[in-house]
Amino acid sequence: MIKLPDALKAWKTPEFEDVLKAGIQAIHLELLPLQQGLSQSSYVTEGDISVVILKVTETDEVIRAKTGIFYAGIIAGSCCADDPTTICEETEYCEVLFEIDKITAETTASLLKD
């Protein structure tokens, strides 16, 4: 389960986007729909992600943040056997919608399809 209590506390402050980015970047990658967002590789690698806030809106119940996420993926078995770097990373990008419950800070993350 994803919870972003610091982002909820920062809502409607100038720091909100920075706090939200930091919160998203701290989420364990397995909880994000990054594997489903791959377009150039086969598997998501463990590593840092970069988050761009594209749009933020709200309803009475949730804060909705449309984000762009840059991350790395690998192509399994694509490197030559004599290549000293056995893992070839590709930069990936996908858009993810985060919905933060205004009471509990429980957050859903959904992959946005083109």
Secondary structure, 3 states (H helix, E strand, C coil): CEECHHHHHHCCCCCHHHHHHHHHHCCCHHHCCCHHHCCCCCEECCCCCEEEEEEEEECCCEEEEEEEEEEEEECCCCCCCCCCCCCCEEEEEEEEEEEEECCCCEEEEEEECC
